[in-house]
Amino acid sequence: MFFHHLNWEDKGITVREIFRVLKPGAELHVADWGRAGNLWMRGLFLMVQLLDGFNNTQEHVKGKLISLFEENGFVNVSQLKAYNTIYGTIALYSATKPDQ
């Protein structure tokens, strides 16, 4: 639950650093705000965006964290689960650093 505090460029820098330090075959697991499960969840998430900033959270609403992980070398990237909360949808992501 920290990626939504970073701007898009810093998210990329962070994912590349995580990729660099992980051993081949290691898994990455991330919990953070994800694509809204429905219109109600999207509306609730506006409160988070007002507090944390629209620029930092707009890619989360669009579900772009999966592509961020893929574009930076991870494989088997998926959203494992999503939970609707009083502030919006929290998604659980999984990704693997390929064996080299």
N, CA, C and O atoms as a MOPAC input file, in Angstrom:
PM7 MOZYME 1SCF
protein

 N      0.82600 1    -1.19100 1     0.00000 1
 C      0.00000 1     0.00000 1     0.00000 1
 C      0.87400 1     1.26000 1     0.00000 1
 O      0.63900 1     2.19100 1     0.77000 1
 N      1.87600 1     1.27200 1    -0.86800 1
 C      2.67600 1     2.49000 1    -0.95200 1
 C      2.80500 1     3.02200 1    -2.37700 1
 O      3.11800 1     4.19800 1    -2.56300 1
 N      2.57100 1     2.18200 1    -3.38500 1
 C      2.75900 1     2.63300 1    -4.75800 1
 C      1.88700 1     3.84800 1    -5.08400 1
 O      2.29800 1     4.70300 1    -5.86900 1
 N      0.71600 1     3.93700 1    -4.50500 1
 C     -0.16800 1     5.07100 1    -4.81900 1
 C      0.35900 1     6.39700 1    -4.27100 1
 O     -0.19600 1     7.45100 1    -4.58200 1
 N      1.39900 1     6.36300 1    -3.47800 1
 C      2.01300 1     7.59900 1    -2.99000 1
 C      3.06500 1     8.14400 1    -3.96000 1
 O      3.53600 1     9.26900 1    -3.79500 1
 N      3.43300 1     7.34900 1    -4.97000 1
 C      4.49000 1     7.72300 1    -5.91600 1
 C      3.89500 1     8.20800 1    -7.22900 1
 O      2.83400 1     7.74800 1    -7.64900 1
 N      4.59300 1     9.14800 1    -7.87900 1
 C      4.16000 1     9.52800 1    -9.22200 1
 C      4.55400 1     8.40400 1   -10.17800 1
 O      5.29700 1     7.49800 1    -9.80000 1
 N      4.05400 1     8.46300 1   -11.42900 1
 C      4.25900 1     7.36000 1   -12.36400 1
 C      5.74000 1     7.08800 1   -12.63000 1
 O      6.15100 1     5.93000 1   -12.71500 1
 N      6.52900 1     8.13100 1   -12.75800 1
 C      7.97000 1     7.95300 1   -13.00100 1
 C      8.63600 1     7.23900 1   -11.82600 1
 O      9.43900 1     6.32700 1   -12.02600 1
 N      8.30600 1     7.65000 1   -10.60800 1
 C      8.89200 1     7.01400 1    -9.42800 1
 C      8.39900 1     5.58100 1    -9.24300 1
 O      9.12500 1     4.73900 1    -8.71500 1
 N      7.17800 1     5.30400 1    -9.67000 1
 C      6.69400 1     3.92200 1    -9.64600 1
 C      7.59400 1     3.05900 1   -10.52900 1
 O      7.99200 1     1.96400 1   -10.13100 1
 N      7.91300 1     3.54900 1   -11.71900 1
 C      8.78600 1     2.81900 1   -12.63400 1
 C     10.17100 1     2.60300 1   -12.05000 1
 O     10.71700 1     1.50200 1   -12.13000 1
 N     10.73900 1     3.64300 1   -11.46700 1
 C     12.06300 1     3.53100 1   -10.83900 1
 C     12.03100 1     2.47900 1    -9.73800 1
 O     12.95000 1     1.66900 1    -9.62100 1
 N     10.98400 1     2.49200 1    -8.94100 1
 C     10.85800 1     1.54700 1    -7.83100 1
 C     10.73600 1     0.11200 1    -8.33200 1
 O     11.38300 1    -0.78900 1    -7.79800 1
 N      9.91100 1    -0.10500 1    -9.35300 1
 C      9.74200 1    -1.45700 1    -9.88800 1
 C     11.04400 1    -1.96500 1   -10.49600 1
 O     11.38100 1    -3.13900 1   -10.33800 1
 N     11.77600 1    -1.10100 1   -11.18400 1
 C     13.06700 1    -1.52400 1   -11.75700 1
 C     14.06200 1    -1.89800 1   -10.65900 1
 O     14.82600 1    -2.85000 1   -10.81800 1
 N     14.06100 1    -1.17200 1    -9.56500 1
 C     14.96700 1    -1.48500 1    -8.46300 1
 C     14.56400 1    -2.79300 1    -7.78000 1
 O     15.42400 1    -3.59700 1    -7.42100 1
 N     13.28000 1    -3.00200 1    -7.60300 1
 C     12.80800 1    -4.26600 1    -7.03600 1
 C     13.24200 1    -5.41600 1    -7.93800 1
 O     13.73200 1    -6.43900 1    -7.45900 1
 N     13.06000 1    -5.24400 1    -9.25100 1
 C     13.45300 1    -6.27900 1   -10.21400 1
 C     14.95500 1    -6.56000 1   -10.11000 1
 O     15.37800 1    -7.71600 1   -10.14500 1
 N     15.74900 1    -5.50700 1    -9.98200 1
 C     17.20600 1    -5.65000 1    -9.92400 1
 C     17.64300 1    -6.46700 1    -8.71400 1
 O     18.53900 1    -7.30300 1    -8.83100 1
 N     17.03000 1    -6.24100 1    -7.55700 1
 C     17.51400 1    -6.87500 1    -6.33000 1
 C     16.92200 1    -8.26200 1    -6.08800 1
 O     17.45700 1    -9.02300 1    -5.28100 1
 N     15.84700 1    -8.59800 1    -6.75700 1
 C     15.27100 1    -9.93000 1    -6.57600 1
 C     16.11200 1   -10.99500 1    -7.27400 1
 O     16.68700 1   -10.74200 1    -8.33300 1
 N     16.18200 1   -12.16200 1    -6.69200 1
 C     16.85400 1   -13.29500 1    -7.31700 1
 C     15.98500 1   -13.81600 1    -8.46100 1
 O     14.76100 1   -13.69000 1    -8.40700 1
 N     16.59000 1   -14.39400 1    -9.48300 1
 C     15.80000 1   -15.02100 1   -10.54100 1
 C     14.83200 1   -16.05500 1    -9.95500 1
 O     15.19500 1   -16.85600 1    -9.09400 1
 N     13.61600 1   -16.01200 1   -10.43900 1
 C     12.57800 1   -16.92000 1    -9.95800 1
 C     11.81700 1   -16.41500 1    -8.74500 1
 O     10.82300 1   -17.02000 1    -8.34400 1
 N     12.27200 1   -15.30100 1    -8.14600 1
 C     11.60500 1   -14.75200 1    -6.96400 1
 C     10.26900 1   -14.12800 1    -7.34700 1
 O     10.07600 1   -13.69100 1    -8.48100 1
 N      9.36000 1   -14.09300 1    -6.39300 1
 C      8.04100 1   -13.51000 1    -6.61500 1
 C      7.92500 1   -12.15400 1    -5.93700 1
 O      8.50800 1   -11.91000 1    -4.88100 1
 N      7.16600 1   -11.29300 1    -6.56600 1
 C      6.80400 1    -9.98800 1    -6.01000 1
 C      5.30800 1   -10.02500 1    -5.72200 1
 O      4.51700 1   -10.45300 1    -6.56200 1
 N      4.92800 1    -9.57500 1    -4.53300 1
 C      3.51600 1    -9.48200 1    -4.16800 1
 C      3.25800 1    -8.05900 1    -3.70100 1
 O      3.97300 1    -7.53100 1    -2.85000 1
 N      2.23500 1    -7.45200 1    -4.26400 1
 C      1.90800 1    -6.05900 1    -3.96500 1
 C      0.41800 1    -5.95500 1    -3.65700 1
 O     -0.41100 1    -6.54500 1    -4.34900 1
 N      0.09200 1    -5.20900 1    -2.62800 1
 C     -1.28400 1    -4.83200 1    -2.33000 1
 C     -1.37100 1    -3.31800 1    -2.46700 1
 O     -0.59600 1    -2.58600 1    -1.85100 1
 N     -2.30700 1    -2.85700 1    -3.27000 1
 C     -2.49700 1    -1.41100 1    -3.42600 1
 C     -3.85300 1    -1.16900 1    -4.07700 1
 O     -4.56200 1    -2.10700 1    -4.44000 1
 N     -4.19500 1     0.09900 1    -4.21500 1
 C     -5.45300 1     0.44100 1    -4.86700 1
 C     -5.41900 1    -0.04900 1    -6.30600 1
 O     -4.39900 1     0.06600 1    -6.98700 1
 N     -6.53800 1    -0.59400 1    -6.76400 1
 C     -6.64000 1    -1.11300 1    -8.11800 1
 C     -7.83400 1    -0.53100 1    -8.85000 1
 O     -8.49000 1     0.39900 1    -8.38000 1
 N     -8.09700 1    -1.10800 1   -10.01700 1
 C     -9.24300 1    -0.68800 1   -10.81700 1
 C    -10.51200 1    -0.86600 1    -9.98600 1
 O    -10.71400 1    -1.90200 1    -9.35200 1
 N    -11.35100 1     0.14700 1    -9.99800 1
 C    -12.58200 1     0.10900 1    -9.22000 1
 C    -13.45400 1    -1.06400 1    -9.65400 1
 O    -13.65200 1    -1.29300 1   -10.84700 1
 N    -13.97100 1    -1.80200 1    -8.67800 1
 C    -14.80600 1    -2.94900 1    -8.95800 1
 C    -16.17100 1    -2.58800 1    -9.51900 1
 O    -16.80900 1    -3.40300 1   -10.18600 1
 N    -16.61200 1    -1.38900 1    -9.25500 1
 C    -17.90400 1    -0.91100 1    -9.77300 1
 C    -17.97000 1     0.60500 1    -9.58700 1
 O    -17.04900 1     1.21400 1    -9.04300 1
 N    -19.04200 1     1.19000 1   -10.03600 1
 C    -19.19000 1     2.64800 1    -9.98000 1
 C    -19.19000 1     3.15800 1    -8.53400 1
 O    -18.65100 1     4.22900 1    -8.25700 1
 N    -19.77700 1     2.41600 1    -7.63400 1
 C    -19.79100 1     2.79900 1    -6.22300 1
 C    -18.36000 1     2.86000 1    -5.66900 1
 O    -18.00300 1     3.81400 1    -4.97700 1
 N    -17.53900 1     1.83800 1    -5.97700 1
 C    -16.14800 1     1.81400 1    -5.52700 1
 C    -15.36000 1     2.97700 1    -6.13200 1
 O    -14.50600 1     3.56600 1    -5.47000 1
 N    -15.65000 1     3.29900 1    -7.38300 1
 C    -14.98000 1     4.42800 1    -8.03600 1
 C    -15.30100 1     5.72400 1    -7.30000 1
 O    -14.41300 1     6.54700 1    -7.07700 1
 N    -16.53900 1     5.90700 1    -6.93000 1
 C    -16.93400 1     7.10300 1    -6.19300 1
 C    -16.27000 1     7.19100 1    -4.83100 1
 O    -15.81200 1     8.26000 1    -4.42700 1
 N    -16.21500 1     6.07600 1    -4.12400 1
 C    -15.56300 1     6.06500 1    -2.81200 1
 C    -14.08000 1     6.38200 1    -2.92000 1
 O    -13.51000 1     7.02700 1    -2.04000 1
 N    -13.45700 1     5.92700 1    -4.00200 1
 C    -12.01600 1     6.14400 1    -4.17900 1
 C    -11.67500 1     7.62000 1    -4.37800 1
 O    -10.52200 1     8.01100 1    -4.19500 1
 N    -12.64400 1     8.43500 1    -4.74500 1
 C    -12.38600 1     9.87900 1    -4.88800 1
 C    -11.86000 1    10.48400 1    -3.59000 1
 O    -11.06700 1    11.42500 1    -3.62000 1
 N    -12.29700 1     9.94600 1    -2.45000 1
 C    -11.78700 1    10.45200 1    -1.16500 1
 C    -10.28400 1    10.20600 1    -1.04400 1
 O     -9.54600 1    11.07700 1    -0.58400 1
 N     -9.83100 1     9.02400 1    -1.45700 1
 C     -8.40000 1     8.71300 1    -1.42700 1
 C     -7.65800 1     9.64200 1    -2.37400 1
 O     -6.59100 1    10.15500 1    -2.03400 1
 N     -8.21600 1     9.86200 1    -3.55900 1
 C     -7.55300 1    10.72600 1    -4.53300 1
 C     -7.45600 1    12.16100 1    -4.04200 1
 O     -6.46900 1    12.84200 1    -4.31900 1
 N     -8.46000 1    12.62700 1    -3.32000 1
 C     -8.39000 1    13.98200 1    -2.76300 1
 C     -7.26200 1    14.09900 1    -1.74200 1
 O     -6.61200 1    15.14100 1    -1.65600 1
 N     -7.02800 1    13.05200 1    -0.97700 1
 C     -5.97200 1    13.06400 1     0.04000 1
 C     -4.58800 1    12.78200 1    -0.54200 1
 O     -3.61600 1    13.45100 1    -0.19000 1
 N     -4.50000 1    11.79800 1    -1.42400 1
 C     -3.19300 1    11.34100 1    -1.92600 1
 C     -2.81600 1    11.93600 1    -3.26800 1
 O     -1.67900 1    11.77700 1    -3.71200 1
 N     -3.73300 1    12.61000 1    -3.91600 1
 C     -3.43000 1    13.25100 1    -5.18200 1
 C     -3.92600 1    12.46200 1    -6.38400 1
 O     -3.78100 1    11.24100 1    -6.44200 1
 N     -4.50500 1    13.16200 1    -7.32800 1
 C     -5.03600 1    12.52600 1    -8.53100 1
 C     -3.90400 1    12.02400 1    -9.42700 1
 O     -4.03600 1    10.96700 1   -10.04400 1
 N     -2.79800 1    12.76100 1    -9.50900 1
 C     -1.68900 1    12.33400 1   -10.36800 1
 C     -1.08400 1    11.01500 1    -9.91000 1
 O     -0.69400 1    10.19500 1   -10.74100 1
 N     -1.00000 1    10.80000 1    -8.61600 1
 C     -0.39300 1     9.57500 1    -8.08800 1
 C     -1.31300 1     8.36400 1    -8.18900 1
 O     -0.84200 1     7.22700 1    -8.19800 1
 N     -2.60600 1     8.59800 1    -8.26400 1
 C     -3.56100 1     7.49500 1    -8.17400 1
 C     -4.30600 1     7.19700 1    -9.47100 1
 O     -4.99800 1     6.18300 1    -9.55700 1
 N     -4.18200 1     8.05300 1   -10.47800 1
 C     -4.98600 1     7.85300 1   -11.69200 1
 C     -4.66000 1     6.55600 1   -12.41700 1
 O     -5.56500 1     5.94700 1   -12.98800 1
 N     -3.40700 1     6.10400 1   -12.42100 1
 C     -3.05700 1     4.84300 1   -13.07300 1
 C     -3.62400 1     3.64500 1   -12.31900 1
 O     -3.90200 1     2.60800 1   -12.92100 1
 N     -3.79600 1     3.77800 1   -11.02200 1
 C     -4.39100 1     2.70400 1   -10.23100 1
 C     -5.84300 1     2.50200 1   -10.65100 1
 O     -6.29100 1     1.36900 1   -10.82600 1
 N     -6.56900 1     3.59100 1   -10.81000 1
 C     -7.96600 1     3.52500 1   -11.23000 1
 C     -8.08600 1     2.86500 1   -12.60500 1
 O     -9.06300 1     2.17200 1   -12.88500 1
 N     -7.09000 1     3.08500 1   -13.45300 1
 C     -7.10100 1     2.51500 1   -14.80500 1
 C     -6.58000 1     1.08000 1   -14.83600 1
 O     -6.61100 1     0.44000 1   -15.88700 1
 N     -6.10400 1     0.56700 1   -13.70700 1
 C     -5.59500 1    -0.79800 1   -13.64800 1
 C     -4.24900 1    -0.97900 1   -14.31800 1
 O     -3.97900 1    -2.04900 1   -14.86400 1
 N     -3.39300 1     0.03700 1   -14.29300 1
 C     -2.12900 1    -0.00700 1   -15.02500 1
 C     -0.94000 1    -0.58700 1   -14.25900 1
 O      0.15800 1    -0.65400 1   -14.81200 1
 N     -1.11900 1    -1.00000 1   -13.02800 1
 C      0.02500 1    -1.56800 1   -12.31100 1
 C      0.48900 1    -2.87200 1   -12.95700 1
 O      1.68500 1    -3.16400 1   -12.95900 1
 N     -0.42500 1    -3.65200 1   -13.49800 1
 C     -0.03600 1    -4.90100 1   -14.16700 1
 C      0.90300 1    -4.60100 1   -15.32400 1
 O      1.94400 1    -5.24400 1   -15.45500 1
 N      0.55700 1    -3.64200 1   -16.15800 1
 C      1.43100 1    -3.31500 1   -17.29300 1
 C      2.75400 1    -2.72400 1   -16.82000 1
 O      3.78000 1    -2.92800 1   -17.46900 1
 N      2.75400 1    -2.00200 1   -15.71500 1
 C      4.00000 1    -1.45200 1   -15.16700 1
 C      4.96800 1    -2.57700 1   -14.80600 1
 O      6.15600 1    -2.49800 1   -15.11900 1
 N      4.47200 1    -3.61300 1   -14.15500 1
 C      5.31900 1    -4.74500 1   -13.79200 1
 C      5.80900 1    -5.46900 1   -15.04100 1
 O      6.98500 1    -5.82300 1   -15.12900 1
 N      4.93000 1    -5.69100 1   -15.99700 1
 C      5.30200 1    -6.39000 1   -17.22900 1
 C      6.33800 1    -5.61100 1   -18.03600 1
 O      7.29700 1    -6.19400 1   -18.54100 1
 N      6.15200 1    -4.31100 1   -18.15700 1
 C      7.06100 1    -3.47400 1   -18.93800 1
 C      8.46200 1    -3.40400 1   -18.31700 1
 O      9.42600 1    -3.02800 1   -18.98400 1
 N      8.56000 1    -3.76200 1   -17.05800 1
 C      9.85100 1    -3.71000 1   -16.37900 1
 C     10.43100 1    -5.09200 1   -16.10400 1
 O     11.24700 1    -5.26300 1   -15.19900 1
 N     10.00300 1    -6.07800 1   -16.89300 1
 C     10.66000 1    -7.37100 1   -16.90300 1
 C      9.98400 1    -8.51000 1   -16.17200 1
 O     10.39500 1    -9.66000 1   -16.33100 1
 N      8.96600 1    -8.23600 1   -15.37700 1
 C      8.31300 1    -9.31100 1   -14.64500 1
 C      7.43100 1   -10.14800 1   -15.56900 1
 O      6.90400 1    -9.65100 1   -16.56400 1
 N      7.27900 1   -11.42100 1   -15.22300 1
 C      6.42200 1   -12.33800 1   -15.97000 1
 C      5.36400 1   -12.90500 1   -15.02500 1
 O      5.42300 1   -12.70900 1   -13.81100 1
 N      4.40500 1   -13.60400 1   -15.60400 1
 C      3.31200 1   -14.19400 1   -14.81600 1
 C      2.65600 1   -13.14100 1   -13.91800 1
 O      2.33200 1   -13.41300 1   -12.76200 1
 N      2.46900 1   -11.96400 1   -14.45300 1
 C      1.87900 1   -10.86800 1   -13.69100 1
 C      0.36600 1   -11.03900 1   -13.69500 1
 O     -0.24600 1   -11.25400 1   -14.74100 1
 N     -0.22000 1   -10.94100 1   -12.51900 1
 C     -1.67100 1   -11.05800 1   -12.45600 1
 C     -2.21800 1   -10.34500 1   -11.22700 1
 O     -1.50900 1   -10.07800 1   -10.25700 1
 N     -3.48500 1   -10.05600 1   -11.31000 1
 C     -4.20800 1    -9.56900 1   -10.14200 1
 C     -4.86400 1   -10.79900 1    -9.52800 1
 O     -5.72900 1   -11.42000 1   -10.14400 1
 N     -4.45800 1   -11.14200 1    -8.33700 1
 C     -4.93800 1   -12.35800 1    -7.70100 1
 C     -6.32700 1   -12.20000 1    -7.11000 1
 O     -7.14200 1   -13.12100 1    -7.16800 1
 N     -6.59100 1   -11.05600 1    -6.55200 1
 C     -7.83400 1   -10.83200 1    -5.82700 1
 C     -8.08500 1    -9.33700 1    -5.72900 1
 O     -7.15400 1    -8.53700 1    -5.82100 1
 N     -9.33300 1    -8.96600 1    -5.54400 1
 C     -9.69900 1    -7.56800 1    -5.31000 1
 C    -10.71100 1    -7.52800 1    -4.17300 1
 O    -11.61100 1    -8.36300 1    -4.08800 1
 N    -10.54600 1    -6.55000 1    -3.31300 1
 C    -11.43200 1    -6.37900 1    -2.17400 1
 C    -12.06800 1    -5.00000 1    -2.22800 1
 O    -11.37000 1    -3.99400 1    -2.36000 1
 N    -13.36900 1    -4.95300 1    -2.12700 1
 C    -14.06900 1    -3.67700 1    -2.04300 1
 C    -14.05200 1    -3.21900 1    -0.59500 1
 O    -14.42200 1    -3.97000 1     0.30700 1
 N    -13.61600 1    -1.97200 1    -0.37400 1
 C    -13.53400 1    -1.39800 1     0.96600 1
 C    -14.34000 1    -0.10900 1     1.00500 1
 O    -14.91500 1     0.30300 1    -0.00300 1
 N    -14.38100 1     0.51500 1     2.14900 1
 C    -15.12500 1     1.77500 1     2.26900 1
 C    -14.42000 1     2.92900 1     1.56100 1
 O    -14.97700 1     4.02200 1     1.46000 1
 N    -13.20100 1     2.69900 1     1.06800 1
 C    -12.46200 1     3.73500 1     0.35300 1
 C    -12.19200 1     3.38900 1    -1.10400 1
 O    -11.58700 1     4.18800 1    -1.81900 1
 N    -12.62300 1     2.22600 1    -1.55700 1
 C    -12.39400 1     1.82000 1    -2.92600 1
 C    -11.89400 1     0.38300 1    -2.98600 1
 O    -11.96100 1    -0.34900 1    -1.99800 1
 N    -11.39800 1    -0.01000 1    -4.14200 1
 C    -10.99300 1    -1.39100 1    -4.38100 1
 C     -9.49100 1    -1.57200 1    -4.14400 1
 O     -8.67000 1    -0.87200 1    -4.73600 1
 N     -9.14900 1    -2.51100 1    -3.27800 1
 C     -7.75000 1    -2.88200 1    -3.04800 1
 C     -7.48600 1    -4.15200 1    -3.84300 1
 O     -8.24200 1    -5.11900 1    -3.76200 1
 N     -6.40600 1    -4.13400 1    -4.60900 1
 C     -6.04800 1    -5.27900 1    -5.43800 1
 C     -4.76800 1    -5.92800 1    -4.92200 1
 O     -3.87100 1    -5.25000 1    -4.42000 1
 N     -4.69900 1    -7.23500 1    -5.05100 1
 C     -3.50100 1    -8.00300 1    -4.70800 1
 C     -2.87600 1    -8.47800 1    -6.01800 1
 O     -3.51600 1    -9.17700 1    -6.80400 1
 N     -1.63200 1    -8.09500 1    -6.24000 1
 C     -0.91500 1    -8.41200 1    -7.47300 1
 C      0.21900 1    -9.38700 1    -7.18000 1
 O      0.78600 1    -9.40000 1    -6.08800 1
 N      0.53300 1   -10.19900 1    -8.17800 1
 C      1.64800 1   -11.13200 1    -8.09700 1
 C      2.43300 1   -11.04700 1    -9.39000 1
 O      1.85400 1   -10.88500 1   -10.46500 1
 N      3.75900 1   -11.15600 1    -9.29000 1
 C      4.62900 1   -11.13500 1   -10.46300 1
 C      5.88900 1   -11.93400 1   -10.13300 1
 O      6.25300 1   -12.08300 1    -8.96600 1
 N      6.54200 1   -12.44100 1   -11.16400 1
 C      7.74000 1   -13.26200 1   -10.98400 1
 C      8.89000 1   -12.69700 1   -11.80400 1
 O      8.70800 1   -12.27800 1   -12.94700 1
 N     10.08600 1   -12.69200 1   -11.20000 1
 C     11.27700 1   -12.36700 1   -11.95400 1
 C     11.69200 1   -13.63800 1   -12.68800 1
 O     11.87200 1   -14.67900 1   -12.05600 1
 N     11.84800 1   -13.57100 1   -14.01800 1
 C     12.15500 1   -14.78500 1   -14.75800 1
 C     13.48700 1   -15.41400 1   -14.32700 1
 O     14.41300 1   -14.72000 1   -13.90800 1
 N     13.55500 1   -16.74600 1   -14.44100 1
 C     14.83500 1   -17.44400 1   -14.23800 1
 C     15.75400 1   -17.03100 1   -15.36500 1
 O     15.31700 1   -16.89700 1   -16.50800 1
 N     17.04200 1   -16.82400 1   -15.05200 1
 C     17.96800 1   -16.38700 1   -16.10100 1
 C     18.93800 1   -17.46700 1   -16.45700 1
 O     19.79000 1   -17.27000 1   -17.32300 1

